[in-house]
Amino acid sequence: MTKILIVDDDRNIAELLSLYLRKEGFETKEVYNGRTAVETFPQYTPSLVLLDLMLPGLDGYQVCSEIRRQSRVPIIMLTAKGETFDKVLGLELGADDYIVKPFEPKELIARVKAVLRRYENKAATGTGTIVYPGLSIDPEKIVALYHGQPLELPPKEFELLHYLAAHPGRPFTRDQLLSAVWGYDFAGDTRTVDVHVKRLREKMRKQDTWEIKTVWGTGYKFEEVNAYDN
C-alpha cells in the first residue's frame, strides 16, 4: 500500500487530509511539527510527503531540505492562502509541487496521484548510464562524474542534467523542463530553470564536445558541439 506522511500542525487539517487519502486507498501517518517529521520519515519510509510550510520546531523549507539529504521521495508543500511562499526556493530545495489551502478534495487527490505517477515513470525509465566525453550520469546510483570527479549536485540539478542529456539535440521550453523535472505546471516561475542551468554551467566549465545550450526565444538543449560538423 502507498504510504503518505502528512506533516501539518493543524490537527483538524491533518485528519481531514488523512480521511481523503484513506478513502482513495492510501495508508497515512500524521505528525504535527517539523522535528517529529524528520525523525519519523526514515522509520515510516513514505512514498510521498504532504508538508505544511508553517510548522513549529522546523519550518517546511527546513524539513524539505532534511528529507532531501536522505531521499528523493516526492514532496508536496502545503501553504495557506496569504502566506509568503517562495515557489522558486521550494522547488530548489527539492519540492515536487505545492498546493494552496483551502483546497478541494478532488484537487488534492489529483495532485498526489499526478506526482506519484511522475515519480514512478522517472524510476521506470531512469535506468542506464548516459556517457559523453568527460561526463557520465548514472540515474540508479544518482551519481554524475565530470572528468572522473563526482559533481556536487542537489536533486533537481541532477534531474535536469540527466533529462537534458537523455535527449541530446532536442530543445525544451522552460515550461516543458519545469513539468518534466519538477512536475510543476504553472506559468510564471520559469526563472528557476535559468538558475539551475547557470549552476550546472558553473560546475562544468572545462571545454568539452557538448554543452547545455541556450535556444533563444525557447529554452535550452543539450548539444554535442561537434555532432553536426563534418
C-alpha positions as CSV (number, residue, x, y, z in Angstrom):
1,M,0.0,0.0,0.0
2,T,1.2,3.5,-0.8
3,K,2.2,5.3,2.4
4,I,1.8,9.1,2.7
5,L,3.3,11.1,5.6
6,I,1.2,14.2,6.5
7,V,3.0,17.0,8.2
8,D,0.7,19.8,9.5
9,D,0.5,21.5,12.9
10,D,-3.3,21.9,12.5
11,R,-4.6,18.5,13.6
12,N,-8.0,19.1,12.0
13,I,-6.4,19.7,8.6
14,A,-4.1,16.7,9.1
15,E,-7.0,14.4,10.0
16,L,-9.1,15.7,7.0
17,L,-6.2,15.1,4.6
18,S,-5.8,11.6,6.1
19,L,-9.5,10.9,5.6
20,Y,-9.5,12.0,1.9
21,L,-6.4,9.9,1.2
22,R,-7.5,6.8,3.0
23,K,-10.8,6.8,1.0
24,E,-8.6,6.6,-2.1
25,G,-6.7,3.6,-0.7
26,F,-3.6,5.2,0.7
27,E,-2.1,4.5,4.1
28,T,-1.4,7.7,6.1
29,K,0.5,8.8,9.1
30,E,0.1,12.3,10.7
31,V,2.8,14.3,12.5
32,Y,2.4,17.8,13.8
33,N,5.8,19.5,13.9
34,G,8.9,19.7,11.8
35,R,11.3,17.9,14.2
36,T,9.0,14.9,14.6
37,A,8.6,14.8,10.8
38,V,12.4,14.5,10.3
39,E,12.6,11.8,13.0
40,T,9.6,9.9,11.6
41,F,10.5,10.0,8.0
42,P,13.2,7.3,7.9
43,Q,11.2,4.9,10.1
44,Y,7.9,5.3,8.2
45,T,9.5,5.3,4.7
46,P,6.6,7.0,3.0
47,S,6.0,7.1,-0.8
48,L,5.1,10.8,-0.6
49,V,5.2,13.6,1.9
50,L,2.5,16.3,2.3
51,L,4.4,19.1,4.0
52,D,2.9,22.2,5.6
53,L,5.0,25.4,5.2
54,M,4.5,26.9,8.6
55,L,5.5,24.4,11.3
56,P,6.7,24.7,14.9
57,G,10.3,23.5,15.5
58,L,11.5,23.3,11.9
59,D,9.5,25.0,9.1
60,G,8.5,23.3,5.9
61,Y,11.6,24.5,4.0
62,Q,13.9,23.1,6.6
63,V,12.1,19.8,6.7
64,C,12.1,19.5,2.9
65,S,15.9,20.1,3.0
66,E,16.5,17.5,5.6
67,I,14.4,14.9,3.8
68,R,16.3,15.6,0.6
69,R,19.5,14.8,2.3
70,Q,18.4,11.2,2.6
71,S,15.7,10.6,-0.1
72,R,14.2,11.6,-3.4
73,V,10.7,10.7,-2.3
74,P,8.1,13.2,-3.8
75,I,7.2,16.2,-1.6
76,I,4.1,18.4,-2.0
77,M,4.2,21.6,0.1
78,L,1.1,23.0,1.6
79,T,0.6,26.7,2.1
80,A,-2.3,28.8,3.4
81,K,-3.6,31.5,1.1
82,G,-1.9,34.7,2.0
83,E,1.2,33.1,3.5
84,T,4.5,34.1,1.9
85,F,5.7,31.2,-0.2
86,D,8.8,31.3,-2.3
87,K,8.0,28.9,-5.1
88,V,11.5,29.0,-6.5
89,L,13.1,28.3,-3.1
90,G,10.7,25.5,-2.5
91,L,11.5,23.9,-5.9
92,E,15.2,24.4,-5.5
93,L,15.1,22.6,-2.1
94,G,13.5,19.7,-3.9
95,A,9.7,20.1,-3.5
96,D,7.8,18.5,-6.4
97,D,4.7,20.6,-6.2
98,Y,2.7,22.8,-3.9
99,I,-1.0,23.4,-3.2
100,V,-2.7,26.3,-1.5
101,K,-5.1,25.9,1.3
102,P,-8.1,25.7,1.3
103,F,-8.3,23.2,-1.5
104,E,-10.9,20.9,-2.9
105,P,-10.5,17.2,-2.1
106,K,-10.5,16.2,-5.7
107,E,-7.7,18.7,-6.5
108,L,-5.6,17.3,-3.6
109,I,-6.1,13.7,-4.7
110,A,-5.4,14.6,-8.4
111,R,-2.1,16.3,-7.4
112,V,-1.0,13.4,-5.2
113,K,-1.7,10.9,-7.9
114,A,0.0,13.0,-10.6
115,V,3.2,13.5,-8.6
116,L,3.3,9.8,-7.7
117,R,2.8,8.9,-11.4
118,R,5.7,11.2,-12.5
119,Y,7.9,9.7,-9.8
120,E,7.1,6.1,-10.9
121,N,7.7,7.0,-14.5
122,K,11.1,8.5,-13.7
123,A,12.1,5.4,-11.7
124,A,11.0,3.1,-14.5
125,T,12.7,5.0,-17.3
126,G,15.8,6.2,-15.3
127,T,17.9,3.1,-15.9
128,G,21.1,3.1,-17.9
129,T,24.2,5.3,-17.5
130,I,24.5,8.1,-20.0
131,V,28.0,8.7,-21.2
132,Y,29.6,11.6,-23.1
133,P,33.2,12.6,-23.3
134,G,34.2,13.7,-19.8
135,L,30.7,13.1,-18.4
136,S,28.8,10.1,-17.2
137,I,25.4,10.2,-15.5
138,D,24.2,7.1,-13.5
139,P,20.5,7.6,-12.6
140,E,20.3,4.5,-10.4
141,K,23.2,5.5,-8.2
142,I,22.3,9.2,-8.6
143,V,25.9,10.0,-9.5
144,A,27.3,12.3,-12.1
145,L,31.0,12.2,-12.9
146,Y,32.7,15.1,-14.7
147,H,36.2,14.3,-15.9
148,G,36.3,11.4,-13.4
149,Q,35.3,13.6,-10.4
150,P,31.8,13.4,-8.8
151,L,29.7,16.5,-9.2
152,E,28.1,18.0,-6.1
153,L,24.5,18.3,-7.4
154,P,21.3,18.9,-5.5
155,P,18.4,16.6,-6.6
156,K,16.9,18.9,-9.1
157,E,20.2,19.9,-10.7
158,F,20.9,16.2,-11.2
159,E,17.5,15.5,-12.7
160,L,17.7,18.5,-15.0
161,L,21.2,17.4,-16.3
162,H,20.0,13.8,-16.7
163,Y,16.8,14.9,-18.5
164,L,18.6,17.2,-21.0
165,A,21.5,14.7,-21.6
166,A,19.0,11.9,-22.2
167,H,17.5,14.0,-25.1
168,P,20.5,15.4,-27.0
169,G,19.8,18.0,-29.6
170,R,16.2,18.4,-28.6
171,P,15.2,21.9,-27.5
172,F,12.9,22.3,-24.5
173,T,11.0,25.3,-23.3
174,R,11.4,26.3,-19.7
175,D,7.8,25.3,-19.0
176,Q,8.5,21.8,-20.5
177,L,11.5,21.4,-18.3
178,L,9.6,22.5,-15.2
179,S,6.9,20.0,-16.0
180,A,9.3,17.2,-16.7
181,V,11.8,17.7,-13.9
182,W,9.8,19.4,-11.2
183,G,6.3,18.3,-12.2
184,Y,5.4,22.0,-12.0
185,D,2.8,23.1,-14.5
186,F,2.2,26.7,-13.6
187,A,3.4,29.6,-15.6
188,G,5.4,32.4,-14.1
189,D,8.2,30.5,-12.3
190,T,10.5,29.6,-15.2
191,R,13.4,31.6,-13.7
192,T,14.1,28.5,-11.5
193,V,15.2,26.7,-14.7
194,D,17.6,29.5,-15.5
195,V,19.1,29.4,-12.0
196,H,19.7,25.6,-12.2
197,V,21.2,25.8,-15.7
198,K,23.5,28.6,-14.6
199,R,24.7,26.5,-11.6
200,L,25.3,23.4,-13.8
201,R,27.3,25.5,-16.3
202,E,29.4,26.9,-13.4
203,K,30.2,23.4,-12.2
204,M,31.2,22.2,-15.7
205,R,33.4,25.0,-17.0
206,K,36.0,22.9,-18.9
207,Q,35.8,22.8,-22.7
208,D,34.1,19.7,-23.9
209,T,32.4,18.4,-27.0
210,W,29.0,19.0,-25.5
211,E,27.2,21.9,-23.8
212,I,23.9,23.0,-22.3
213,K,23.0,25.5,-25.0
214,T,20.6,28.4,-24.8
215,V,18.0,28.3,-27.5
216,W,17.0,31.9,-27.8
217,G,13.3,32.5,-27.5
218,T,12.7,28.9,-26.5
219,G,14.7,27.5,-23.6
220,Y,17.6,25.0,-23.5
221,K,19.0,21.9,-25.1
222,F,21.9,19.5,-24.5
223,E,24.0,19.6,-27.7
224,E,27.0,17.7,-28.8
225,V,29.1,20.6,-30.2
226,N,30.7,18.6,-33.0
227,A,27.8,16.3,-33.6
228,Y,26.8,18.0,-36.8
229,D,30.3,19.0,-38.1
230,N,31.8,17.1,-41.0
